[in-house]
Amino acid sequence: MTSPPSESRSKPRRLAQVTFLVRDYDEAIAFFTDALGFALTADTDMGGGKRWVSVAPTADGSGAGLVLARASGPEQEAAVGRQGGGRVLLFLHTDDFARDHARMTAYGVRFLEAPRREPYGVVAVFEDLYGNRWDLLEPA
């Protein structure tokens, strides 16, 4: 097997966005921007009731973001809230666990455990508005 020719890139490769199924655009936007403190990075009407909606933990685009895709049809609707199959789906890193935990708790985010200290940092599992599991993690 041969390697592909190397290409010159102006920026390193990175994961930019992940599709995240939602029931309703506006309720998802409210959850991510209010409860989690994400930035709304795009909300464009695509016609036919579809929108291109994206959110990210940082407004500067330095990390991966989520494309909020309204579920369409029974198969996608059944997957809302089950995208991780019951496991932690996404890992939200923070530089201040106590600040973000307090904010999220004040907005009614459901944590499934008390914060715990692990060799890799302070962490607690929480659920998003649909029941997907996330880790809130302040790396050590």
N, CA, C and O atoms as a GROMACS GRO file, in nm:
protein
  560
    1MET      N    1   0.085  -0.117   0.000
    1MET     CA    2   0.000   0.000   0.000
    1MET      C    3   0.090   0.123   0.000
    1MET      O    4   0.183   0.132   0.080
    2THR      N    5   0.063   0.215  -0.086
    2THR     CA    6   0.145   0.336  -0.094
    2THR      C    7   0.073   0.450  -0.023
    2THR      O    8  -0.050   0.453  -0.014
    3SER      N    9   0.152   0.542   0.026
    3SER     CA   10   0.098   0.660   0.094
    3SER      C   11   0.060   0.764  -0.010
    3SER      O   12   0.126   0.776  -0.113
    4PRO      N   13  -0.047   0.838   0.016
    4PRO     CA   14  -0.083   0.947  -0.077
    4PRO      C   15   0.023   1.055  -0.072
    4PRO      O   16   0.092   1.071   0.029
    5PRO      N   17   0.037   1.129  -0.181
    5PRO     CA   18   0.137   1.237  -0.180
    5PRO      C   19   0.104   1.338  -0.071
    5PRO      O   20  -0.013   1.365  -0.043
    6SER      N   21   0.208   1.394  -0.009
    6SER     CA   22   0.183   1.492   0.095
    6SER      C   23   0.134   1.620   0.029
    6SER      O   24   0.179   1.659  -0.079
    7GLU      N   25   0.042   1.684   0.097
    7GLU     CA   26  -0.014   1.809   0.047
    7GLU      C   27   0.021   1.920   0.144
    7GLU      O   28   0.027   1.900   0.265
    8SER      N   29   0.044   2.035   0.090
    8SER     CA   30   0.070   2.152   0.174
    8SER      C   31  -0.064   2.208   0.219
    8SER      O   32  -0.152   2.234   0.137
    9ARG      N   33  -0.078   2.225   0.349
    9ARG     CA   34  -0.202   2.279   0.404
    9ARG      C   35  -0.169   2.406   0.481
    9ARG      O   36  -0.067   2.414   0.549
   10SER      N   37  -0.258   2.504   0.470
   10SER     CA   38  -0.236   2.626   0.545
   10SER      C   39  -0.280   2.610   0.690
   10SER      O   40  -0.231   2.680   0.778
   11LYS      N   41  -0.371   2.518   0.716
   11LYS     CA   42  -0.418   2.492   0.852
   11LYS      C   43  -0.416   2.341   0.876
   11LYS      O   44  -0.441   2.263   0.783
   12PRO      N   45  -0.387   2.300   1.000
   12PRO     CA   46  -0.390   2.156   1.029
   12PRO      C   47  -0.533   2.103   1.020
   12PRO      O   48  -0.630   2.178   1.034
   13ARG      N   49  -0.545   1.975   0.998
   13ARG     CA   50  -0.677   1.913   0.993
   13ARG      C   51  -0.736   1.910   1.133
   13ARG      O   52  -0.664   1.898   1.232
   14ARG      N   53  -0.868   1.921   1.140
   14ARG     CA   54  -0.938   1.915   1.267
   14ARG      C   55  -1.082   1.878   1.241
   14ARG      O   56  -1.136   1.900   1.133
   15LEU      N   57  -1.144   1.821   1.340
   15LEU     CA   58  -1.286   1.793   1.332
   15LEU      C   59  -1.358   1.926   1.352
   15LEU      O   60  -1.340   1.990   1.455
   16ALA      N   61  -1.439   1.968   1.256
   16ALA     CA   62  -1.501   2.100   1.260
   16ALA      C   63  -1.641   2.097   1.320
   16ALA      O   64  -1.673   2.177   1.407
   17GLN      N   65  -1.725   2.005   1.272
   17GLN     CA   66  -1.863   2.000   1.319
   17GLN      C   67  -1.913   1.857   1.321
   17GLN      O   68  -1.865   1.771   1.247
   18VAL      N   69  -2.012   1.834   1.407
   18VAL     CA   70  -2.077   1.705   1.419
   18VAL      C   71  -2.226   1.729   1.412
   18VAL      O   72  -2.277   1.822   1.476
   19THR      N   73  -2.297   1.649   1.337
   19THR     CA   74  -2.442   1.662   1.330
   19THR      C   75  -2.504   1.611   1.459
   19THR      O   76  -2.468   1.504   1.508
   20PHE      N   77  -2.598   1.688   1.512
   20PHE     CA   78  -2.664   1.656   1.637
   20PHE      C   79  -2.814   1.666   1.614
   20PHE      O   80  -2.867   1.774   1.588
   21LEU      N   81  -2.883   1.552   1.622
   21LEU     CA   82  -3.027   1.550   1.596
   21LEU      C   83  -3.106   1.616   1.709
   21LEU      O   84  -3.080   1.592   1.826
   22VAL      N   85  -3.203   1.701   1.670
   22VAL     CA   86  -3.288   1.771   1.766
   22VAL      C   87  -3.433   1.759   1.724
   22VAL      O   88  -3.464   1.730   1.608
   23ARG      N   89  -3.523   1.780   1.819
   23ARG     CA   90  -3.666   1.779   1.788
   23ARG      C   91  -3.712   1.914   1.732
   23ARG      O   92  -3.799   1.921   1.646
   24ASP      N   93  -3.651   2.020   1.784
   24ASP     CA   94  -3.693   2.155   1.748
   24ASP      C   95  -3.571   2.247   1.750
   24ASP      O   96  -3.492   2.246   1.844
   25TYR      N   97  -3.555   2.324   1.646
   25TYR     CA   98  -3.439   2.414   1.637
   25TYR      C   99  -3.433   2.510   1.755
   25TYR      O  100  -3.330   2.522   1.821
   26ASP      N  101  -3.543   2.579   1.781
   26ASP     CA  102  -3.540   2.687   1.879
   26ASP      C  103  -3.519   2.638   2.022
   26ASP      O  104  -3.448   2.702   2.099
   27GLU      N  105  -3.580   2.524   2.059
   27GLU     CA  106  -3.556   2.472   2.193
   27GLU      C  107  -3.411   2.427   2.209
   27GLU      O  108  -3.353   2.444   2.316
   28ALA      N  109  -3.353   2.371   2.104
   28ALA     CA  110  -3.213   2.329   2.109
   28ALA      C  111  -3.120   2.449   2.117
   28ALA      O  112  -3.024   2.448   2.194
   29ILE      N  113  -3.147   2.553   2.038
   29ILE     CA  114  -3.067   2.675   2.045
   29ILE      C  115  -3.070   2.731   2.187
   29ILE      O  116  -2.966   2.766   2.242
   30ALA      N  117  -3.188   2.738   2.246
   30ALA     CA  118  -3.202   2.792   2.382
   30ALA      C  119  -3.120   2.709   2.481
   30ALA      O  120  -3.052   2.766   2.566
   31PHE      N  121  -3.127   2.577   2.472
   31PHE     CA  122  -3.052   2.492   2.564
   31PHE      C  123  -2.902   2.516   2.550
   31PHE      O  124  -2.832   2.540   2.648
   32PHE      N  125  -2.853   2.510   2.427
   32PHE     CA  126  -2.709   2.521   2.408
   32PHE      C  127  -2.656   2.660   2.441
   32PHE      O  128  -2.547   2.672   2.499
   33THR      N  129  -2.728   2.765   2.407
   33THR     CA  130  -2.678   2.900   2.433
   33THR      C  131  -2.702   2.942   2.578
   33THR      O  132  -2.614   3.005   2.637
   34ASP      N  133  -2.815   2.909   2.635
   34ASP     CA  134  -2.846   2.952   2.772
   34ASP      C  135  -2.783   2.859   2.875
   34ASP      O  136  -2.702   2.903   2.957
   35ALA      N  137  -2.818   2.732   2.872
   35ALA     CA  138  -2.773   2.638   2.975
   35ALA      C  139  -2.625   2.605   2.964
   35ALA      O  140  -2.556   2.596   3.066
   36LEU      N  141  -2.576   2.587   2.842
   36LEU     CA  142  -2.435   2.548   2.826
   36LEU      C  143  -2.343   2.666   2.793
   36LEU      O  144  -2.221   2.652   2.801
   37GLY      N  145  -2.400   2.781   2.758
   37GLY     CA  146  -2.318   2.897   2.727
   37GLY      C  147  -2.249   2.892   2.593
   37GLY      O  148  -2.150   2.962   2.572
   38PHE      N  149  -2.300   2.811   2.500
   38PHE     CA  150  -2.243   2.803   2.366
   38PHE      C  151  -2.278   2.929   2.288
   38PHE      O  152  -2.368   3.004   2.324
   39ALA      N  153  -2.205   2.951   2.180
   39ALA     CA  154  -2.233   3.060   2.086
   39ALA      C  155  -2.314   3.004   1.969
   39ALA      O  156  -2.287   2.895   1.919
   40LEU      N  157  -2.414   3.079   1.926
   40LEU     CA  158  -2.487   3.046   1.804
   40LEU      C  159  -2.402   3.097   1.689
   40LEU      O  160  -2.384   3.218   1.674
   41THR      N  161  -2.349   3.006   1.608
   41THR     CA  162  -2.255   3.046   1.503
   41THR      C  163  -2.320   3.056   1.366
   41THR      O  164  -2.263   3.116   1.274
   42ALA      N  165  -2.440   2.998   1.350
   42ALA     CA  166  -2.513   3.011   1.224
   42ALA      C  167  -2.659   2.977   1.248
   42ALA      O  168  -2.691   2.887   1.326
   43ASP      N  169  -2.747   3.048   1.179
   43ASP     CA  170  -2.890   3.016   1.177
   43ASP      C  171  -2.945   3.071   1.047
   43ASP      O  172  -2.988   3.186   1.039
   44THR      N  173  -2.943   2.988   0.944
   44THR     CA  174  -2.979   3.028   0.810
   44THR      C  175  -3.100   2.950   0.762
   44THR      O  176  -3.102   2.827   0.770
   45ASP      N  177  -3.200   3.020   0.713
   45ASP     CA  178  -3.319   2.956   0.657
   45ASP      C  179  -3.281   2.891   0.524
   45ASP      O  180  -3.232   2.958   0.433
   46MET      N  181  -3.305   2.761   0.513
   46MET     CA  182  -3.272   2.687   0.392
   46MET      C  183  -3.396   2.661   0.306
   46MET      O  184  -3.386   2.598   0.201
   47GLY      N  185  -3.511   2.711   0.351
   47GLY     CA  186  -3.635   2.690   0.277
   47GLY      C  187  -3.699   2.556   0.314
   47GLY      O  188  -3.631   2.465   0.362
   48GLY      N  189  -3.827   2.546   0.293
   48GLY     CA  190  -3.898   2.422   0.319
   48GLY      C  191  -3.898   2.381   0.466
   48GLY      O  192  -3.911   2.262   0.497
   49GLY      N  193  -3.884   2.478   0.557
   49GLY     CA  194  -3.884   2.449   0.700
   49GLY      C  195  -3.749   2.404   0.754
   49GLY      O  196  -3.736   2.376   0.873
   50LYS      N  197  -3.648   2.396   0.667
   50LYS     CA  198  -3.514   2.355   0.713
   50LYS      C  199  -3.428   2.478   0.740
   50LYS      O  200  -3.441   2.582   0.675
   51ARG      N  201  -3.340   2.462   0.838
   51ARG     CA  202  -3.245   2.568   0.872
   51ARG      C  203  -3.108   2.505   0.890
   51ARG      O  204  -3.095   2.389   0.927
   52TRP      N  205  -3.005   2.585   0.862
   52TRP     CA  206  -2.867   2.546   0.892
   52TRP      C  207  -2.835   2.617   1.023
   52TRP      O  208  -2.811   2.738   1.026
   53VAL      N  209  -2.834   2.539   1.132
   53VAL     CA  210  -2.811   2.594   1.264
   53VAL      C  211  -2.687   2.528   1.322
   53VAL      O  212  -2.676   2.405   1.324
   54SER      N  213  -2.595   2.609   1.369
   54SER     CA  214  -2.477   2.553   1.434
   54SER      C  215  -2.445   2.632   1.561
   54SER      O  216  -2.469   2.752   1.570
   55VAL      N  217  -2.391   2.559   1.658
   55VAL     CA  218  -2.351   2.615   1.785
   55VAL      C  219  -2.212   2.563   1.816
   55VAL      O  220  -2.170   2.458   1.766
   56ALA      N  221  -2.140   2.637   1.901
   56ALA     CA  222  -2.005   2.595   1.939
   56ALA      C  223  -1.974   2.647   2.078
   56ALA      O  224  -2.025   2.751   2.119
   57PRO      N  225  -1.889   2.573   2.151
   57PRO     CA  226  -1.852   2.620   2.285
   57PRO      C  227  -1.780   2.754   2.283
   57PRO      O  228  -1.787   2.829   2.381
   58THR      N  229  -1.711   2.785   2.174
   58THR     CA  230  -1.641   2.913   2.161
   58THR      C  231  -1.685   2.982   2.033
   58THR      O  232  -1.705   2.917   1.931
   59ALA      N  233  -1.700   3.112   2.039
   59ALA     CA  234  -1.745   3.188   1.922
   59ALA      C  235  -1.637   3.202   1.817
   59ALA      O  236  -1.666   3.233   1.701
   60ASP      N  237  -1.511   3.180   1.855
   60ASP     CA  238  -1.401   3.201   1.759
   60ASP      C  239  -1.377   3.082   1.667
   60ASP      O  240  -1.290   3.088   1.580
   61GLY      N  241  -1.453   2.975   1.685
   61GLY     CA  242  -1.440   2.860   1.596
   61GLY      C  243  -1.315   2.777   1.620
   61GLY      O  244  -1.274   2.700   1.533
   62SER      N  245  -1.253   2.790   1.738
   62SER     CA  246  -1.129   2.718   1.762
   62SER      C  247  -1.150   2.570   1.793
   62SER      O  248  -1.054   2.493   1.792
   63GLY      N  249  -1.271   2.531   1.820
   63GLY     CA  250  -1.299   2.390   1.850
   63GLY      C  251  -1.414   2.341   1.764
   63GLY      O  252  -1.471   2.416   1.685
   64ALA      N  253  -1.446   2.216   1.780
   64ALA     CA  254  -1.555   2.157   1.704
   64ALA      C  255  -1.689   2.215   1.750
   64ALA      O  256  -1.705   2.252   1.866
   65GLY      N  257  -1.782   2.222   1.659
   65GLY     CA  258  -1.917   2.269   1.688
   65GLY      C  259  -2.019   2.164   1.650
   65GLY      O  260  -1.985   2.058   1.597
   66LEU      N  261  -2.143   2.194   1.679
   66LEU     CA  262  -2.254   2.104   1.646
   66LEU      C  263  -2.344   2.168   1.542
   66LEU      O  264  -2.379   2.286   1.552
   67VAL      N  265  -2.382   2.090   1.442
   67VAL     CA  266  -2.486   2.131   1.349
   67VAL      C  267  -2.616   2.072   1.404
   67VAL      O  268  -2.631   1.950   1.411
   68LEU      N  269  -2.708   2.158   1.444
   68LEU     CA  270  -2.835   2.113   1.501
   68LEU      C  271  -2.929   2.081   1.386
   68LEU      O  272  -2.976   2.171   1.316
   69ALA      N  273  -2.956   1.954   1.367
   69ALA     CA  274  -3.037   1.907   1.255
   69ALA      C  275  -3.170   1.856   1.308
   69ALA      O  276  -3.174   1.761   1.386
   70ARG      N  277  -3.279   1.919   1.266
   70ARG     CA  278  -3.411   1.874   1.310
   70ARG      C  279  -3.438   1.738   1.249
   70ARG      O  280  -3.427   1.718   1.128
   71ALA      N  281  -3.475   1.644   1.336
   71ALA     CA  282  -3.502   1.508   1.293
   71ALA      C  283  -3.615   1.507   1.192
   71ALA      O  284  -3.714   1.579   1.205
   72SER      N  285  -3.598   1.424   1.090
   72SER     CA  286  -3.696   1.413   0.983
   72SER      C  287  -3.729   1.266   0.963
   72SER      O  288  -3.643   1.188   0.923
   73GLY      N  289  -3.852   1.228   0.990
   73GLY     CA  290  -3.894   1.091   0.970
   73GLY      C  291  -3.876   1.006   1.094
   73GLY      O  292  -3.801   1.043   1.185
   74PRO      N  293  -3.945   0.894   1.100
   74PRO     CA  294  -3.946   0.810   1.219
   74PRO      C  295  -3.809   0.760   1.264
   74PRO      O  296  -3.784   0.755   1.384
   75GLU      N  297  -3.721   0.724   1.172
   75GLU     CA  298  -3.591   0.671   1.211
   75GLU      C  299  -3.507   0.777   1.282
   75GLU      O  300  -3.448   0.750   1.387
   76GLN      N  301  -3.501   0.897   1.226
   76GLN     CA  302  -3.426   1.004   1.289
   76GLN      C  303  -3.491   1.049   1.419
   76GLN      O  304  -3.422   1.074   1.518
   77GLU      N  305  -3.624   1.059   1.421
   77GLU     CA  306  -3.695   1.099   1.543
   77GLU      C  307  -3.667   1.000   1.657
   77GLU      O  308  -3.653   1.041   1.772
   78ALA      N  309  -3.658   0.872   1.625
   78ALA     CA  310  -3.629   0.770   1.727
   78ALA      C  311  -3.487   0.782   1.779
   78ALA      O  312  -3.459   0.739   1.891
   79ALA      N  313  -3.397   0.840   1.702
   79ALA     CA  314  -3.257   0.853   1.742
   79ALA      C  315  -3.230   0.975   1.829
   79ALA      O  316  -3.125   0.984   1.892
   80VAL      N  317  -3.324   1.070   1.834
   80VAL     CA  318  -3.305   1.189   1.917
   80VAL      C  319  -3.292   1.144   2.063
   80VAL      O  320  -3.379   1.073   2.115
   81GLY      N  321  -3.185   1.186   2.128
   81GLY     CA  322  -3.162   1.150   2.268
   81GLY      C  323  -3.094   1.016   2.286
   81GLY      O  324  -3.062   0.977   2.399
   82ARG      N  325  -3.072   0.946   2.177
   82ARG     CA  326  -3.008   0.814   2.185
   82ARG      C  327  -2.886   0.805   2.093
   82ARG      O  328  -2.846   0.695   2.054
   83GLN      N  329  -2.829   0.918   2.061
   83GLN     CA  330  -2.721   0.919   1.963
   83GLN      C  331  -2.595   0.850   2.013
   83GLN      O  332  -2.512   0.806   1.932
   84GLY      N  333  -2.579   0.839   2.143
   84GLY     CA  334  -2.464   0.770   2.199
   84GLY      C  335  -2.495   0.630   2.244
   84GLY      O  336  -2.409   0.563   2.302
   85GLY      N  337  -2.616   0.582   2.219
   85GLY     CA  338  -2.653   0.447   2.257
   85GLY      C  339  -2.648   0.424   2.408
   85GLY      O  340  -2.622   0.312   2.452
   86GLY      N  341  -2.672   0.528   2.487
   86GLY     CA  342  -2.670   0.516   2.632
   86GLY      C  343  -2.534   0.544   2.695
   86GLY      O  344  -2.522   0.548   2.817
   87ARG      N  345  -2.432   0.563   2.612
   87ARG     CA  346  -2.298   0.595   2.662
   87ARG      C  347  -2.276   0.746   2.653
   87ARG      O  348  -2.355   0.817   2.591
   88VAL      N  349  -2.170   0.792   2.716
   88VAL     CA  350  -2.134   0.933   2.702
   88VAL      C  351  -2.105   0.957   2.554
   88VAL      O  352  -2.023   0.889   2.493
   89LEU      N  353  -2.172   1.055   2.498
   89LEU     CA  354  -2.161   1.085   2.355
   89LEU      C  355  -2.054   1.192   2.329
   89LEU      O  356  -1.974   1.179   2.236
   90LEU      N  357  -2.055   1.296   2.410
   90LEU     CA  358  -1.967   1.410   2.384
   90LEU      C  359  -1.896   1.452   2.513
   90LEU      O  360  -1.946   1.428   2.623
   91PHE      N  361  -1.781   1.514   2.498
   91PHE     CA  362  -1.697   1.553   2.610
   91PHE      C  363  -1.675   1.704   2.601
   91PHE      O  364  -1.608   1.753   2.510
   92LEU      N  365  -1.731   1.776   2.696
   92LEU     CA  366  -1.721   1.921   2.699
   92LEU      C  367  -1.611   1.960   2.797
   92LEU      O  368  -1.628   1.948   2.918
   93HIS      N  369  -1.498   2.008   2.744
   93HIS     CA  370  -1.387   2.051   2.828
   93HIS      C  371  -1.410   2.194   2.874
   93HIS      O  372  -1.467   2.276   2.802
   94THR      N  373  -1.365   2.223   2.995
   94THR     CA  374  -1.377   2.356   3.052
   94THR      C  375  -1.248   2.391   3.125
   94THR      O  376  -1.172   2.304   3.166
   95ASP      N  377  -1.225   2.520   3.140
   95ASP     CA  378  -1.110   2.564   3.220
   95ASP      C  379  -1.153   2.598   3.362
   95ASP      O  380  -1.069   2.632   3.446
   96ASP      N  381  -1.285   2.588   3.390
   96ASP     CA  382  -1.336   2.618   3.524
   96ASP      C  383  -1.459   2.533   3.550
   96ASP      O  384  -1.572   2.575   3.524
   97PHE      N  385  -1.437   2.414   3.601
   97PHE     CA  386  -1.546   2.319   3.625
   97PHE      C  387  -1.653   2.379   3.717
   97PHE      O  388  -1.772   2.372   3.686
   98ALA      N  389  -1.611   2.438   3.829
   98ALA     CA  390  -1.708   2.490   3.927
   98ALA      C  391  -1.799   2.596   3.864
   98ALA      O  392  -1.920   2.595   3.888
   99ARG      N  393  -1.742   2.686   3.784
   99ARG     CA  394  -1.822   2.790   3.718
   99ARG      C  395  -1.926   2.729   3.626
   99ARG      O  396  -2.045   2.764   3.633
  100ASP      N  397  -1.882   2.638   3.539
  100ASP     CA  398  -1.974   2.581   3.441
  100ASP      C  399  -2.076   2.488   3.506
  100ASP      O  400  -2.192   2.485   3.464
  101HIS      N  401  -2.035   2.412   3.604
  101HIS     CA  402  -2.127   2.324   3.676
  101HIS      C  403  -2.237   2.407   3.743
  101HIS      O  404  -2.354   2.372   3.735
  102ALA      N  405  -2.198   2.518   3.808
  102ALA     CA  406  -2.296   2.605   3.873
  102ALA      C  407  -2.393   2.666   3.772
  102ALA      O  408  -2.514   2.669   3.795
  103ARG      N  409  -2.341   2.713   3.660
  103ARG     CA  410  -2.427   2.772   3.556
  103ARG      C  411  -2.528   2.670   3.504
  103ARG      O  412  -2.647   2.697   3.495
  104MET      N  413  -2.477   2.553   3.471
  104MET     CA  414  -2.562   2.449   3.414
  104MET      C  415  -2.666   2.402   3.514
  104MET      O  416  -2.782   2.381   3.477
  105THR      N  417  -2.628   2.387   3.639
  105THR     CA  418  -2.722   2.346   3.744
  105THR      C  419  -2.831   2.452   3.760
  105THR      O  420  -2.948   2.418   3.774
  106ALA      N  421  -2.792   2.580   3.757
  106ALA     CA  422  -2.889   2.689   3.770
  106ALA      C  423  -2.991   2.687   3.656
  106ALA      O  424  -3.105   2.728   3.675
  107TYR      N  425  -2.950   2.641   3.538
  107TYR     CA  426  -3.041   2.633   3.424
  107TYR      C  427  -3.117   2.500   3.419
  107TYR      O  428  -3.191   2.474   3.324
  108GLY      N  429  -3.100   2.417   3.521
  108GLY     CA  430  -3.176   2.294   3.528
  108GLY      C  431  -3.116   2.175   3.458
  108GLY      O  432  -3.184   2.074   3.439
  109VAL      N  433  -2.989   2.184   3.418
  109VAL     CA  434  -2.924   2.070   3.354
  109VAL      C  435  -2.914   1.958   3.458
  109VAL      O  436  -2.875   1.982   3.572
  110ARG      N  437  -2.948   1.837   3.417
  110ARG     CA  438  -2.949   1.722   3.507
  110ARG      C  439  -2.814   1.652   3.505
  110ARG      O  440  -2.773   1.595   3.404
  111PHE      N  441  -2.746   1.658   3.620
  111PHE     CA  442  -2.622   1.583   3.636
  111PHE      C  443  -2.656   1.447   3.694
  111PHE      O  444  -2.737   1.437   3.785
  112LEU      N  445  -2.595   1.343   3.641
  112LEU     CA  446  -2.624   1.206   3.682
  112LEU      C  447  -2.537   1.161   3.799
  112LEU      O  448  -2.556   1.052   3.852
  113GLU      N  449  -2.442   1.245   3.838
  113GLU     CA  450  -2.352   1.212   3.948
  113GLU      C  451  -2.295   1.341   4.003
  113GLU      O  452  -2.299   1.446   3.940
  114ALA      N  453  -2.240   1.330   4.123
  114ALA     CA  454  -2.168   1.443   4.182
  114ALA      C  455  -2.034   1.456   4.110
  114ALA      O  456  -1.979   1.357   4.060
  115PRO      N  457  -1.980   1.577   4.105
  115PRO     CA  458  -1.847   1.594   4.046
  115PRO      C  459  -1.746   1.505   4.119
  115PRO      O  460  -1.752   1.488   4.241
  116ARG      N  461  -1.654   1.449   4.042
  116ARG     CA  462  -1.552   1.363   4.101
  116ARG      C  463  -1.415   1.399   4.043
  116ARG      O  464  -1.403   1.444   3.929
  117ARG      N  465  -1.314   1.378   4.124
  117ARG     CA  466  -1.177   1.404   4.083
  117ARG      C  467  -1.116   1.272   4.036
  117ARG      O  468  -1.116   1.173   4.108
  118GLU      N  469  -1.066   1.272   3.915
  118GLU     CA  470  -1.000   1.156   3.855
  118GLU      C  471  -0.857   1.196   3.819
  118GLU      O  472  -0.826   1.315   3.817
  119PRO      N  473  -0.771   1.100   3.789
  119PRO     CA  474  -0.633   1.136   3.750
  119PRO      C  475  -0.628   1.231   3.630
  119PRO      O  476  -0.534   1.309   3.616
  120TYR      N  477  -0.729   1.224   3.544
  120TYR     CA  478  -0.730   1.307   3.424
  120TYR      C  479  -0.802   1.440   3.444
  120TYR      O  480  -0.800   1.524   3.354
  121GLY      N  481  -0.865   1.463   3.562
  121GLY     CA  482  -0.929   1.591   3.588
  121GLY      C  483  -1.056   1.577   3.670
  121GLY      O  484  -1.087   1.470   3.723
  122VAL      N  485  -1.130   1.687   3.681
  122VAL     CA  486  -1.259   1.690   3.750
  122VAL      C  487  -1.367   1.666   3.645
  122VAL      O  488  -1.365   1.728   3.539
  123VAL      N  489  -1.461   1.576   3.675
  123VAL     CA  490  -1.559   1.535   3.575
  123VAL      C  491  -1.692   1.502   3.639
  123VAL      O  492  -1.698   1.462   3.756
  124ALA      N  493  -1.799   1.521   3.563
  124ALA     CA  494  -1.932   1.474   3.601
  124ALA      C  495  -2.012   1.451   3.472
  124ALA      O  496  -1.997   1.525   3.375
  125VAL      N  497  -2.095   1.349   3.473
  125VAL     CA  498  -2.180   1.317   3.359
  125VAL      C  499  -2.311   1.395   3.372
  125VAL      O  500  -2.371   1.399   3.479
  126PHE      N  501  -2.353   1.456   3.261
  126PHE     CA  502  -2.483   1.524   3.258
  126PHE      C  503  -2.559   1.484   3.134
  126PHE      O  504  -2.503   1.426   3.041
  127GLU      N  505  -2.689   1.515   3.134
  127GLU     CA  506  -2.774   1.488   3.018
  127GLU      C  507  -2.813   1.619   2.952
  127GLU      O  508  -2.837   1.719   3.019
  128ASP      N  509  -2.818   1.616   2.819
  128ASP     CA  510  -2.868   1.733   2.747
  128ASP      C  511  -3.020   1.732   2.750
  128ASP      O  512  -3.080   1.647   2.817
  129LEU      N  513  -3.082   1.822   2.680
  129LEU     CA  514  -3.227   1.835   2.685
  129LEU      C  515  -3.301   1.713   2.631
  129LEU      O  516  -3.421   1.699   2.655
  130TYR      N  517  -3.233   1.625   2.559
  130TYR     CA  518  -3.298   1.506   2.504
  130TYR      C  519  -3.257   1.378   2.574
  130TYR      O  520  -3.313   1.272   2.547
  131GLY      N  521  -3.160   1.386   2.664
  131GLY     CA  522  -3.117   1.267   2.737
  131GLY      C  523  -2.984   1.209   2.692
  131GLY      O  524  -2.938   1.110   2.750
  132ASN      N  525  -2.920   1.267   2.590
  132ASN     CA  526  -2.785   1.223   2.554
  132ASN      C  527  -2.692   1.253   2.670
  132ASN      O  528  -2.706   1.355   2.738
  133ARG      N  529  -2.597   1.165   2.693
  133ARG     CA  530  -2.501   1.184   2.802
  133ARG      C  531  -2.375   1.254   2.753
  133ARG      O  532  -2.324   1.226   2.645
  134TRP      N  533  -2.326   1.344   2.836
  134TRP     CA  534  -2.204   1.420   2.812
  134TRP      C  535  -2.117   1.413   2.937
  134TRP      O  536  -2.167   1.390   3.047
  135ASP      N  537  -1.988   1.433   2.919
  135ASP     CA  538  -1.898   1.458   3.030
  135ASP      C  539  -1.868   1.607   3.032
  135ASP      O  540  -1.833   1.665   2.929
  136LEU      N  541  -1.880   1.670   3.148
  136LEU     CA  542  -1.824   1.803   3.170
  136LEU      C  543  -1.690   1.775   3.237
  136LEU      O  544  -1.686   1.711   3.342
  137LEU      N  545  -1.582   1.822   3.178
  137LEU     CA  546  -1.449   1.782   3.222
  137LEU      C  547  -1.354   1.901   3.225
  137LEU      O  548  -1.335   1.970   3.125
  138GLU      N  549  -1.293   1.923   3.341
  138GLU     CA  550  -1.182   2.016   3.351
  138GLU      C  551  -1.056   1.930   3.357
  138GLU      O  552  -1.027   1.871   3.461
  139PRO      N  553  -0.981   1.923   3.248
  139PRO     CA  554  -0.862   1.837   3.245
  139PRO      C  555  -0.761   1.876   3.353
  139PRO      O  556  -0.748   1.993   3.389
  140ALA      N  557  -0.690   1.775   3.403
  140ALA     CA  558  -0.587   1.798   3.506
  140ALA      C  559  -0.471   1.874   3.445
  140ALA      O  560  -0.373   1.903   3.514
   0.00000   0.00000   0.00000
